[in-house]
Amino acid sequence: MTLSLAHILSARRTLRGVADATPFVPSPFMTKAAGQDFLLKLENMQPIGAFKLRGAMNAVMALPEGTAGVTCCSTGNHGRGVAYAAGLRGIRAVICMSELVPQAKVDGIRALGAEVRIKGRSQDEALAESLRLVKEDGLVEISPFDDPHVIAGQGTIGLEMLEARPDLHTILVPLSGGGLAAGVALAAKSINPDIRVIGVSMDRGAAMHLSIAAGHPVEVEEVASLADSLGGGIGMQNRLSFPLCRDLLDDTVLVTEDEIYHAMQVLFYEDRIVAEGACVVGLAAKLAGKVPAAEGPVGTIITGRNLDMTMFHDIMAGRDVQLGDVTVKGKPYGA
Ligand SMILES: *Cc1c(COP(=O)(O)O)cnc(C)c1O
């Protein structure tokens, strides 16, 4: 299947009334820092608190009549999207996650009525459990990123960004399995082939970045990160999101945990937005001088808000944060 703008336009019709257009607003602080209009696409305002509802909903609605149920592996937000969409269709959902997924995300999924399975310490182990359920219970697996309906659903974000600001010069996309980056880049470059799309990941376990560099999918060690939603591999059998990201992204850049920590403070103290570490990597990359200057407006996607509030309080207070065996040194904002 060759994905095109037509699939993204079709996804938008499917999503109408469930995952509608979100605001795309300038950040005055970031605009000053970037020397260009810097805009935030507020996907933290989706009903499940993350953009993943778009792809999940588009995939669940495409399933044939009589489908027994769905299953997926997830770092949390895709599972929440699938659970929500399955609830709207009235079918069973079993969400498989690793022990690295924060409790707040697990609780959110249970509250939507989905069944939850916690397996192992990696996305791969969660995926193995999901594939077992496909065999034994006849459920349909929905990949968090390597699925044409998921990619087309996420692509509707790119469509909205370019409709609101046809003059966008650069889009900074948080990058993990690459469903979001593939969809956004496909939409944006179909409308304006000259637009620059840059993927941003954390520097530990950046699966897509390393896979593009190697020319094929590679395995990464999964570690705890402030950007927990960006964890996990891209799948050694990746069919769609890897070639799309390889062909459509102009660059991929990496940010450190310290840079993510600081950018979370910036987004909260300057723009009063509560968001996950994964969402601020675009701001972090810009503030750290890791993306080249743009000759026009820059947009990034505030992908979700489903974070652990205790950790959020610690970061806003400038306290140290412990991530597995790594300590992110705290610093009060503005100090
Ligand atoms: C899933 C997710 C991403 C990354 O999306 P991919 O399609 O896996 O690259 C970014 N931010 C948040 C909050 C997410 O849940």
The ligand as a Gaussian input file, in Angstrom:
#p B3LYP/6-31G(d) Opt

LIG

0 1
 C        3.836000       8.061000      20.605000
 C        4.253000       9.381000      21.031000
 C        5.225000      10.124000      20.325000
 C        5.991000       9.566000      19.138000
 O        5.187000       9.072000      18.084000
 P        5.751000       7.977000      17.079000
 O        4.705000       7.811000      16.048000
 O        5.967000       6.705000      17.865000
 O        7.056000       8.458000      16.540000
 C        5.518000      11.401000      20.770000
 N        4.913000      11.928000      21.854000
 C        3.985000      11.271000      22.556000
 C        3.358000      11.945000      23.742000
 C        3.609000       9.966000      22.178000
 O        2.694000       9.314000      22.891000

